[in-house]
Amino acid sequence: MSAVEVRPAGERGALVELEDNAAVHALAAALEPRRGSELEEIVPGDRTLLLVWNGEAPPPAAVQELVVAAGSGAVPPAAEPVRLSVTYDGPDLAEVAAACSISTEEFVERHLAADYRVAFIGFAPGFAYLTGGDPGLRPPRRAEPRTRVPAGALAIAGPYSAVYPRESPGGWNLVGSCDARLFDPSQEQPALLVAGAAVRLVPA
């Protein structure tokens, strides 16, 4: 594993900075057996991993020793992708395709063809930032965010795609819709998509 940087995060936490998101998920998978007995929380970010201990956190040097040892040769576990049925009917679809200098048909084809992975969860409960999309499809965020984006909206901004789990404001480009329920607080596992999960978009 490449050099890592460790920063204290309160009395019980440590923020580990890594080289990329793949390293984050590999380390999270390697440390997962310690959850419960030693670690209370393992929270992936884009290039960071937040570790929260059941008791007081070890010194940063000890944490660095732990993560370097755990991360040596670690790889994210393979898993069947979560399949999301989507329809490309969003109000920004034509504008986004034009910004990418392609037709709407080509945009849809290339957006569907990508293999996605949940980089991290943020912004709202169940909001999964999907990476791994076509590098030619990276429109910027909208200049003016919408005050209301409906639940299930399929969106894209820069290197990320996402489905809005609930109605909220939002500044991403809306290119389609999805009927999956991404967040249900009544379930034991409320979020359909979790950090590190593989995702495939399929036409509805």
N, C-alpha and C positions, 0 to 999 in steps of 0.2 A: 504494500500500500504506500502511496505517495505521502509526503509529509502532511500532517494534519495540524490544525490550530484549535486549541481548546480555550474557551472563555467561560468563566463562572457565570451561572444564571441563578441568582438567589442562593439560599443556603443548601438546597437539595438538588440543584440542577447544574448542568454543564451544556454549553452549546459547542458542538463539534463542527468546524468548517472543513469541507472536503472539496475535491477538485471538480466534481460534477454530480448530476443527479443520479447517475448509475451507481456511483460510489456510495451515495447516501443510502440507496435501497439495498445494496449489497451488505453494508454495515448493519443496517436495521435488521435484516434477516439473520445475520450472524449473532446479533445480540438478543434476538427474540426469546431464546431459551432462558434468559436471565430475568425476563419480565415476571413480576410477582414475587420471586424469591429475593431479588436484589433491586431491580428497576421497577418503578411504578409506571412510568410513561416513556415511550419511544416515539418521538414526533418528527417525521421527515419534513424538511423544507426543500427549497430548490437546490441549494448547495450546502445545507446545514442539517444537522440532526440534533434535536434537543433530547437530552437524557435527564430523567428525573428519578432520583433514588428514593427508596422507602424511608431512609434516614438521611443523615448529613452526607453531602456529596464528597467523594475523595478529592484530594488536591488535584489541580490541573495536570501536573506531571504524571500522577497515577492514572488519571483518566486517559491521557494520551497513550500511555503504555498499554492500557486495556484495549483501546480502540484499534491501535496498530496491530496488536496480537490477534484480535478478533477479526479484523478486516483483511488479514493476509490470505489471499486466495479466495476470499468470499465472493459469491455471485448471487444475484437475486434468484429466488426459487422460481422454476418454471411453473406456469399455471395456465389453465384454459382461459382464454379471454372472455370478458363480459361482453355480450353482444347487445348493442343498442340499435333498435330500429328507428331510422330517421327519414324524414321527408324534407327535401330541399325546396322550401316554399317561403323562405325568409324575406323580409322587405329590403334587405341590403345585398341580396345575392348578386343581382346584375351589376351593382356598383363595385362590389368586391372583385368579381370576375374581371371587370374592366380595369381595375387598379392592378390586377395581376397580369394584364395584357393577354387574357384568354377568354374564350367563350364561357357562358354559364355551364354548358354541357361538359366542357373540359374540366372546369373547376369541380363540378360534382364528381366526375370520374376520378380525378386525382385525390380529392378529399376522402372519398370512400376507400381508395386503394391503400391508404396508409395504415401502418400498425401503430396504435397509440398505447401509451402507458401513463398512468396517473402519477404525475411528478410530485404533487402534494395537494392537500386540501386547504382551501383558504377562502377569504371574502365572506362566505356564508356557509352554514352547516351543509355538508354534502356537495359543495361546489368543488369539482375536481378539475385541476389544471392538467389537460392532456398534452403530452409532448410526443414527438415522433412523427409529426405531420410532414407533408411535402414541403421541402425548403423553399420552393417557388411560390408557396401560398402563405405569405406573411403580411397581410394588410395591417396598417396601423390601427390603433383604437380610433373610434369616432371622435371628431373634434368636439362635439357636444354630446355628452351622455344623455340617454333617455331617462326620464323620471320613472318609467314603468316598463319593465321587460317581463313578459309572461313566463310562468313556470313551463319548463320543457323547451324553451328556446335554444336552438343549436347555434352557437356563436363562435367567432374566431377573432383573434387579435394578436398580431405578431406571431411568435412561434407556438402559441397555445390555441387549442380548441376547448370547448366546454359546453355543457348543457346546464342551463340555469335550473336549480332544483326547486325554486319557489319564485313567486313574483317579487321583483325588487328593482331598484334603479340599476342601470348598467351602461357601460360605455363601449361594449364590444359590438362587432358587426353581426347582425342576425341573419344567418343564411338558411335556417331550416327549423325543424321542430322534432321533438321526440316525446313519445307518450309514456316512457318509463318513469316510475316514481323513484327519484334518486334519493330522497330523504324521508323516512317515516319514523318519527320519534317513538311510535308505539312498538316498534320491533326491537328485539334484543340487539341486533346490529342495525342501527338506524340508517346508515349510509350504504347505498348500493355499491358505490365505488370507493375503494380505500387506496391510500398511497401505495404505489408499487404495482397495482393491478394492471393487467393487460386489457385493452379495450379494442373491440372491432365495431365499426359503424357499418350497418347493413341497410339497404333500402327497404322501406316499409312496404 
